[in-house]
Amino acid sequence: MDQVLDRNLAELLQELRVAITGVQVLFAFLLGLAFTQRFAELDDLQLTVYTVTLLATALATVVLIAPVSFHRLVFRRRRKAVLIAVADRLLLVGLALLVLAISTGVLLILDVVLGRTAGVVGGALVLLIGVLTWYGLPLWVRWDDSGVQPDPDDDEGRPAD
């Protein structure tokens, strides 16, 4: 059981590293954007989209870093299974916030550079592809009962949490 928990934790930490890197780059870009000369030229909708993007990115950052604090507070208290369960949920929420931030960021940039229609189409396309690839496809594969045998090395079907 400890080996399964250790493997689950290692995989979860690797996934968090990937997500946190992306959200940090986006957050840094957004923080700097407000101090550019062109920022004052944004119309009300663009300012609203910027605000949504910034807040979604900030929340994604907080939620994706939360497992670190959780781990520190429960470290060496034999709560690894709870840590993995909580971190798993936080990662899913953080990814949802990240896909929102990415798609609204695309909406904002394309709106400024190419116009409103291109911004809406581009942002909606990124949101759709993000939701489909990050959630739809994995859920479809998870629920597919086409007779594919589970991988014996995969811990998904085992009660590790």
Secondary structure, DSSP 4 states (H G I P E B T S, - for coil): -HHHHHHHHHHHHHHHHHHHHHHHHHHHHHHHHTTSGGGGG--HHHHHHHHHHHHHHHHHHHHHHHHHHHHHHHTTSS-HHHHHHHHHHHHHHHHHHHHHHHHHHHHHHHHHHH-HHHHHHHHHHHHHHHHIIIIIHHHHHHH--SSPPPPTT--TTS---
